């Protein structure tokens, strides 16, 4: 079972490989990715790391939060779910009830 991902504030020079290397000091990294812009391909300044266990993830956060990576002080925290876009609910709603009979073809 894989632990929740860590979210990281990163230098725009950091690569996924560099991220994996830096965080592997604290446990078995099963996933490391620097998020890039879809159009330009340039890094957006954040990424995610996943460890094999929650204990390793906690050690990674403790060991890297506030440390320098590629000339940038990074922050590390557990990733949180992205909120839904404004004006849209996450749960589907039931269709409105009408008193009209359903339309049938004859």
Helices and strands as residue ranges (DSSP letters): E 6-9, H 16-23, G 24-26, E 29-36, E 43-51, H 54-64, E 68-69, E 72-73, E 75-78
